[in-house]
Each structure stands twice: as structure tokens, then as C-alpha cells.
Amino acid sequence: MTTTTPLAGKTATKPPVTEPPAPFLERFRVPGAFLLGALLLLGIAPLVLSDFRLSLLAKYLCYAIVAVGVSLAWGRGGLLVLGQGVFFGLGGYAMAMHLKLADAAVTGQTLPDFMQLYGTGDALPWWWKPFADPVFALAATVLLPMAVAALLGFFVFRRRVKGAYFAILSQALAAAFAIWLVGQQANTGGTNGLTDIQGFFGYALDDPVNQRMVYVVVAAVLLVLMAAARQLFVSRYGELLVAVRDSEERVRFLGYDPANVKLVAYVVAAGMAGLAGALFVPAVGIISPALIGVVPSIGFVIGAAVGGRASLLGAVLGAIAVAWTQSTLSDAYPAAWTYLQGLLFVVAVGFLPGGLASLVTVLRRKRRTHNPATEGAA
């Protein structure tokens, strides 16, 4: 659109107003960050870390994958998901069941070793049999958690359960799932879980080269999921999810169903947690109720809260930092770690809601408040 203005009896045409082009560095900031992350995780880390440290990092990256889903559901959608251990466990047990059956087949057995030890008979339980198929097992690691989340979320969100009630309900689900696993010792290994996993789709896990391959797979999956989550964040759905978090009634008034919006975020986060659990099994070699109960579920949320639940990178780095701190301090102070974990959550939520990712912004805002002359001069 052009406008005309009189100038000495003539008409001058003004050019249309256009937005200035984005700075070069700003335009490539996000792709550059992903390239830097890929270089650090896939290039530098395998070169400088020992096999043991690299396996630990693979474990931490599995927790970071869960944090990506937590950032979507909680950071963007306001859903305090304290039951991600359920979906992490479903994916982990689905993968472990297939790998245990594959290990048994290598030795000519039809039953996993723990079933022979506990004397369950000669017949494999019927619900174990489909997991002998690798395609079914791989699909189940993601689709099974998503199906459970869809079923639970459909009834919960339709009844407009939210806030602390939703958090307590999801946490109760994690506790119930862990208790059920412990009670099924003959079928799930009970308290010990599924341990001593030897192979991963034909590759021996005691080979350091194969362990490095597992690490590369975990790191690559994390980067892909971060890129996918980033696209969700900036999409129209991401804006709608934030609107539901901030003002659910206004979104309903505009003709959208907030229940469906929250359900999608909850299901996607569950799928990410299930995939993380599936990758955790070959990376660590075990899955047990102690890794998926109430305390681990809270730990997933604490990592995202400390780093910054609304920031994708902050949630990932926070999850890695908290997992590293737990590995470092829990051995020296096993009784104190649980209290420290709770203290981290209280401090992050109560005093720094945006996590460490918002620390620079908070300090800058306080600096401007104490020095208004600088702000006015700027």
C-alpha cells in the first residue's frame, strides 16, 4: 500500500513499510545451537570420555529425553506430570522383555532366566509372546505409553481435572504401577526387575564398541526429539497450548476444546518418556520398579524445573545436571539425597519458576529496577 503527500504542488509516493530483515546471527541462532549440540554429543564426547563415562552420559541423556516431554506438557501446557515414571517404565519393560527373550533364544531356551529361577512352569505367559517380535516390541515402546496416556487423559481432561489434583492422580498411577510390578515376581522379576541383559538386536552389550553405538543412538534420538519439540513450540498448536495454560476459559470461548489440546501434549510427552525408557535398557542393562516409581517420577520433573521447564534447552541441561548430581552425591550421602532432591524442587518452583534458564533475565530485570537511570539512557 502506498500513500501520497503534497510536496510543492506535486505528489510524492512513499514506499511501503516493510519489516527489517532479521540479523544474520539471530536467523541462524537455533540451527547453530543444534549443530553445536550435535558436535558436542556426537563428535567431542565419544573422543574425550572413557567407556564408563560415556555410558553414564547415555543414561543421563535418557533422562533428558523425558525432560523434553516434561517441557512440552508442563512448561508449555501447565500440566504437572508427576507420573512420567509409568510411561518410562512401560517403554523400558517392553524393550527389556524383547531383549530377555532374544537372550534366551541364543542359549536355546524358551523362557527368560528369571522365570526358570522362580519356577513359573514351561509355558511363556501369553502377554509375553508378542514381544518376541522385534517390530512389535519397538512399536510397543512408544505406542503403549501413548495409548495409556490417551486413555487416562481422555477421562481426566474431560472432567476438567487439573492443577494439584492432576499431579496427585498421575503420581498415584506411578505408585500403583510400581507396586504391581513388585507383586508380579514370576512374570516381571519383582523388585529386581529385568536384569543381566546381554544383547541388543544381535549386538553384544559387553563390547565397548557396541556400547558406544548405543550412546550414539541415544544422543541422536535426543537431538531429533528436541528439534521436533522446537517445531511444536513455535507452531500454531504451541501457541494454543500456551493459551490454554494461561487462560483455559478464554480458549474455550473462542471455540477450541482445551481438553483435546492438553491431551495431545500429554500423549506426546508419554511417547517421549516411553522411548527414553526403551533406550535406557540397553544403555544401563536393567529396568526395575525402583527406576519408575514415585521418586524417579518426581526426579524427572525436578530436572526440568531446575533447568527451566519453559526452555527446551534449559530442561535438557537441568535433567542432565540433576542426574549427574544424583550419581555423585547419592553414593556419598544416600540418606540425604532424597531431601536435597525435594529442596531443589521447592527452590526451583518457589523462588526461580523459570529455572536457571531465566536467571539472566531475572538479574537483568533487577538491575534495571535498582538503576532506572541506565534504562532511561538506553
DAKALIN-V366348 format. One record per backbone hydrogen bond with DSSP energy under -0.5 kcal/mol. CO is the residue of the C=O (numbers start at 1). NH is the residue of the N-H. E is the energy in kcal/mol with one decimal. If there is no record, write none. Layout:
<<CO:NH:E> <CO:NH:E>>
//
This chain:
<<3:14:-2.0> <5:12:-2.0> <7:10:-1.4> <10:7:-2.8> <10:12:-0.6> <12:5:-1.3> <12:14:-0.5> <14:3:-0.5> <16:18:-0.5> <23:27:-2.2> <24:28:-1.4> <26:29:-1.0> <28:32:-1.9> <29:33:-2.0> <30:34:-2.1> <31:35:-2.3> <32:36:-2.4> <33:37:-2.5> <34:38:-2.6> <35:39:-2.3> <36:40:-2.4> <37:41:-2.7> <38:42:-2.6> <38:43:-0.6> <39:43:-1.3> <39:44:-2.5> <40:45:-2.6> <44:47:-0.9> <44:48:-2.1> <45:49:-2.1> <50:54:-2.6> <51:55:-2.0> <52:56:-1.9> <53:57:-2.3> <54:58:-2.1> <55:59:-1.7> <56:60:-2.2> <57:61:-2.5> <58:62:-1.5> <59:63:-1.4> <60:64:-1.8> <61:65:-1.8> <62:66:-1.4> <63:67:-1.8> <64:68:-1.5> <65:69:-1.3> <66:70:-2.1> <67:71:-2.6> <68:72:-1.5> <69:73:-2.7> <70:74:-3.0> <70:75:-1.3> <71:76:-1.3> <72:77:-1.0> <73:79:-2.6> <74:78:-1.4> <78:80:-0.8> <79:81:-1.6> <80:82:-1.3> <81:84:-0.5> <83:86:-1.6> <83:87:-0.7> <84:88:-2.5> <85:89:-2.4> <86:90:-2.4> <87:91:-2.1> <88:92:-2.2> <89:93:-3.2> <90:94:-2.0> <91:95:-1.9> <92:96:-2.7> <93:97:-2.6> <94:98:-1.4> <95:99:-2.3> <96:100:-2.6> <97:101:-1.9> <98:102:-2.3> <99:103:-2.4> <100:104:-2.2> <101:105:-2.1> <102:106:-1.6> <103:107:-1.2> <104:109:-2.9> <105:108:-1.0> <112:115:-0.5> <112:116:-1.5> <113:117:-1.8> <114:118:-2.3> <115:119:-0.7> <115:120:-1.6> <125:128:-1.8> <125:129:-1.0> <126:130:-0.6> <128:131:-1.3> <129:132:-1.8> <130:133:-1.4> <132:134:-0.6> <133:137:-2.4> <134:138:-2.5> <135:139:-2.3> <136:140:-2.4> <137:141:-1.6> <138:142:-0.6> <139:142:-0.9> <139:143:-3.1> <140:144:-1.4> <140:145:-0.6> <142:146:-1.7> <143:147:-2.6> <144:148:-2.2> <145:149:-2.5> <146:150:-2.4> <147:151:-2.3> <148:152:-2.6> <149:153:-3.0> <150:154:-2.0> <151:155:-1.2> <152:156:-2.3> <153:157:-2.8> <154:158:-1.2> <155:159:-1.1> <156:161:-2.3> <157:160:-1.2> <162:165:-1.1> <163:167:-1.9> <164:168:-2.6> <165:169:-2.1> <166:170:-2.4> <167:171:-2.0> <168:172:-2.4> <169:173:-1.7> <170:174:-1.6> <171:175:-2.1> <172:176:-2.5> <173:177:-2.2> <174:178:-2.1> <175:179:-2.2> <176:180:-2.3> <177:181:-2.1> <178:182:-2.0> <179:183:-1.9> <180:184:-0.8> <181:184:-0.7> <183:185:-0.6> <184:187:-0.9> <184:188:-3.2> <184:190:-0.7> <185:189:-1.4> <189:192:-1.1> <189:193:-0.6> <190:193:-0.5> <190:289:-0.5> <193:195:-0.7> <194:287:-1.5> <196:198:-0.5> <198:205:-3.1> <200:203:-1.0> <203:200:-2.4> <204:207:-1.2> <206:208:-0.6> <207:211:-2.0> <208:212:-2.0> <209:213:-1.6> <210:214:-2.1> <211:215:-2.0> <212:216:-2.3> <213:217:-2.1> <214:218:-2.5> <215:219:-2.8> <216:220:-2.5> <217:221:-2.4> <218:222:-2.2> <219:223:-2.1> <220:224:-2.3> <221:225:-2.6> <222:226:-2.3> <223:227:-2.1> <224:228:-2.4> <225:229:-2.8> <226:230:-2.3> <227:231:-1.8> <228:232:-1.8> <229:233:-2.4> <230:234:-1.8> <231:235:-0.7> <232:235:-0.6> <232:238:-0.6> <235:239:-1.8> <236:240:-2.2> <237:241:-2.6> <238:242:-1.9> <239:243:-2.0> <240:244:-2.2> <241:245:-2.0> <242:246:-2.3> <243:247:-2.9> <247:251:-1.6> <248:252:-2.1> <249:253:-2.1> <250:254:-1.5> <251:256:-1.9> <252:255:-1.3> <256:258:-0.8> <257:260:-0.7> <257:261:-1.5> <258:262:-2.6> <259:263:-2.1> <260:264:-1.9> <261:265:-1.4> <262:266:-2.4> <263:267:-2.5> <264:268:-2.5> <265:269:-2.3> <266:270:-1.8> <267:271:-2.2> <268:272:-2.1> <269:273:-2.1> <270:274:-2.5> <271:275:-2.2> <272:276:-2.3> <273:277:-2.3> <274:278:-2.0> <275:279:-2.0> <276:280:-1.8> <277:281:-1.2> <278:282:-0.8> <279:283:-1.5> <280:284:-2.4> <280:285:-0.6> <281:285:-2.9> <285:197:-1.1> <287:194:-2.5> <288:291:-1.7> <289:292:-1.4> <289:293:-0.7> <293:297:-1.7> <294:298:-2.3> <295:299:-2.2> <296:300:-2.0> <297:301:-1.3> <298:302:-2.5> <299:303:-2.0> <300:304:-1.3> <301:305:-2.5> <302:306:-2.8> <303:307:-1.9> <304:308:-2.3> <306:356:-3.0> <307:357:-1.8> <308:311:-1.3> <308:315:-0.6> <310:312:-0.5> <311:315:-2.7> <312:316:-1.9> <313:317:-2.7> <314:318:-2.6> <315:319:-2.1> <316:320:-2.1> <317:321:-2.5> <318:322:-2.7> <319:323:-2.2> <320:324:-2.4> <321:325:-2.5> <322:326:-2.5> <323:327:-2.2> <324:328:-1.9> <325:329:-3.1> <326:330:-2.5> <328:332:-0.6> <329:333:-3.7> <333:337:-1.3> <334:338:-0.5> <336:340:-2.2> <337:341:-2.6> <338:342:-2.0> <339:343:-2.3> <340:344:-2.3> <341:345:-1.7> <342:346:-2.3> <343:347:-2.6> <344:348:-2.5> <345:349:-2.5> <346:350:-2.8> <347:351:-2.2> <347:352:-1.1> <348:352:-0.6> <352:355:-2.4> <355:358:-1.4> <356:359:-1.4> <358:362:-2.5> <359:363:-2.5> <360:364:-2.3> <361:365:-2.3> <362:366:-2.3> <363:367:-2.2> <364:368:-2.0> <365:369:-1.8> <366:370:-2.2> <367:371:-1.4> <371:374:-0.9> <371:375:-1.1> <372:376:-2.3> <373:377:-2.3> <374:378:-1.9>>
//
